[in-house]
């Protein structure tokens, strides 16, 4: 094996330009592609990958609702009104969106009910409201058209219309003089009982106690785009600081998966720089003390940097991205990689001849590298993507470092500048020459320590909470605490989704999921769950409800209802023709029109319930 490296050494000694060209060119290529590597901060990469987790990971990996940033506006004293919180929310969102006009990081923000939403909802309701009437509501319809009930309702209608300054309630009465909407609303209320996570104040979203105003920011980039996530969080943080200075009575808190990823990314990068920096400083200080040659410090750094760039470029070519946590774990490889370089440098300190170094160290360094790479390569077969990334990156770092140490490093070893600290080397040789196996007291001590460790080792506990892996900033923790307290009853919330090729199939599956959650809630396992998506019906369900409406309103019932309403109107002194909209309502045909596919539901709301990802629908 040493013959190959010696032949390369001699060739490069005779052709220095070739050596420099290969070293510089390969370093530039590795650096260019290595810097294009994309980093991920997904903690779920640590979990084993199974067929089930792969499917759910594919779904949730592209589900944008989980990547929302939750922004809470919290008063610093009880004297701050809900209206002041709403105004503060408006100011903050307006300033944030102005900053984002050039960055384009935010897709939309849900924080209030917009003016145009209600008219659109009314138009949709008139177009296909029978599609949402539950069968239980029909039990009360006949009683509404009895004379006494209709007279009482009509008298109430007259009073309401006389005090209706904008005409909204008058329009509703013209379409529904008998009050059909009330049993319908009662049926819907029964279906959505206990689901009131928000209070609407001045068209803004508040906690049920009205103390915290909330906004939901949807990002306009993919989950794994950590750079855009960091920019978004930085922009929110900057605007929050400016806002709190101008509004000292309010606090702005924010959290979410994007915030967690940005915090983790920033902290891991800082930790990487700190740990690598400290490790290198200690190693270089000890080597400078022993070798007494500053150029040897560069000799050590060269293979390490070369191996790291080689590993980054190779990972980019193989898969394009890597877990940032895997790179952080790879810091432990630094000591192993340095040891291979030290084999070469230390041998040179004794023999001062590069060829003798290669003759003596080629085989042990290569064998050590192969066995160590084999150990790390074993992680490639684990079902955890993070551990697989770690094994791949560590193996490539060792491969690149060893190659550089045996091919390029010997070209920089100069016998004339070969110096060392004799005192330090004598001290190290003295330690190496010690024979601990002949010292009885040391053997007894090792035996005692081994027994103690053997007894206490089984008692160790392992933390299974994945939340403890990542870093969370104080603002992030406080924001999560406030949100859990005000909106989730201090309980943990979990996202559940169903996936299907079509929207109707997904909505049908979601109905089954809702039934299962109801049973879990009855058992006390689930405290509550959001029923927003359950309000969305499949086309077949909508058509069934429309058919039920049409079947109930027979020609006889229509004629009877028209006559009863007309008579009640005359008794109250009202013109009969003002209820023509009602007559049209009960006699016309309706179409099952999805609020999602028709675009009636605002994207700020629909993205919290339904998403289309590739060829699948997620609800």
JOWONOR-V775388 format. One record per backbone hydrogen bond with DSSP energy under -1.0 kcal/mol. CO is the residue of the C=O (numbers start at 1). NH is the residue of the N-H. Records with the same first field share a line. If there is no record, write none. Layout:
BEGIN
CO=NH + NH
END
This chain:
BEGIN
1=5
2=6
3=7
4=8
5=9
6=10
7=11
8=12
9=13
10=14
11=15
15=19
16=20
17=21
18=22
19=23
20=24
21=25
22=26
23=27
24=28
25=29
26=30
27=31
28=32
29=33
30=34
31=35
34=37
38=322
40=324
42=45
43=46
44=47
45=386
50=54
51=55
52=56
53=57
54=58
55=59
56=60
57=61
64=67
65=68
69=217
70=255
71=215
72=253
73=213
74=251
77=80
81=85
82=86
83=87
84=88
85=89
86=90
87=91
88=92
89=93
90=94
91=95
92=96
93=97
94=98
95=99
96=100
100=104
105=220
108=218
110=216
111=205
114=117
116=120
117=121
118=122
119=123
120=124
121=125
122=126
123=127
124=128
125=129
128=131
129=132
130=133
134=137
137=140
142=145
143=146
146=150
147=151
148=152
149=153
150=154
151=155
152=156
153=157
154=158
155=159
156=160
157=161
158=162
167=171
168=172
169=173
170=174
171=175
172=176
179=182
180=184
181=185
182=186
183=187
184=188
185=189
186=190
187=191
188=192
192=195
199=206
201=204
203=113
204=201
205=214
206=199
207=210
212=207
213=73
215=71
216=110
217=69
218=107 + 108
222=225
224=226
225=229
226=230
227=231
228=232
229=233
230=234
231=235
232=236
233=237
234=238
235=239
236=240
237=241
238=242
239=243
240=244
241=245
242=246
243=247
247=250
249=76
251=74
253=72
255=70
256=260
257=261
258=262
259=263
260=264
261=265
262=266
263=267
264=268
265=269
266=270
267=271
268=272
269=273
270=274
271=275
272=276
273=277
274=278
275=279
276=280
277=281
278=282
279=283
280=284
281=285
282=286
283=287
284=288
285=289
286=290
287=291
288=292
290=421
293=296
294=297
295=299
296=300
297=301
298=302
300=304
301=305
302=306
303=307
304=308
305=309
306=310
307=311
308=312
309=313
310=314
311=315
312=316
313=317
314=318
315=319 + 320
320=38
322=40
323=327
324=328
325=329
326=330
328=331
329=332
330=333
331=334
333=337
334=338
335=339
336=340
337=341
338=342
339=343
340=344
341=345
342=346
343=347
344=348
345=349
347=351
348=352
353=357
354=358
355=359
356=360
357=361
358=362
361=365
362=366
363=367
364=368
365=369
366=370
367=371
368=372
369=373
370=374
371=375
372=376
373=377
376=379
377=380
378=381
379=382
383=49
384=388
385=389
386=390
387=391
388=392
389=393
390=394
391=395
392=396
393=397
394=398
395=399
396=400
397=401
398=402
399=403
400=404
401=405
402=406
403=407
404=408 + 409
408=411
409=412
410=413
414=417
415=418
417=419
421=425
422=426
423=427
424=428
425=429
426=430
427=431
428=432
429=433
435=438
436=439
439=443
440=444
441=445
442=446
443=447
444=448
445=449
446=450
447=451
448=452
449=453
450=454
451=455
452=456
453=457
456=459
457=460
465=468
466=469
473=477
474=478
475=479
476=480
477=481
478=482
479=483
480=484
481=485
482=486
483=487
484=490
488=491
498=619
500=617
502=506
503=507
504=508
505=509
506=510
507=511
508=512
509=513
510=514
511=515
512=516
513=517
514=518
515=519
516=520
517=521
518=522
519=523
520=525 + 526
532=535
533=536
538=542
539=543
540=544
541=545
542=546
543=547
544=548
545=549
546=550
547=551
548=552
549=553
552=554
554=558
555=559
556=560
557=561
558=562
559=563
560=564
561=565
562=566
563=567
564=568
565=569
566=570
567=571
569=574
570=573
575=578
576=579
577=580
579=583
580=584
581=585
582=586
584=588
591=593
594=598
595=601
602=605 + 606
603=607
605=608
606=609 + 610
611=618
613=616
616=613
617=500
618=611
END
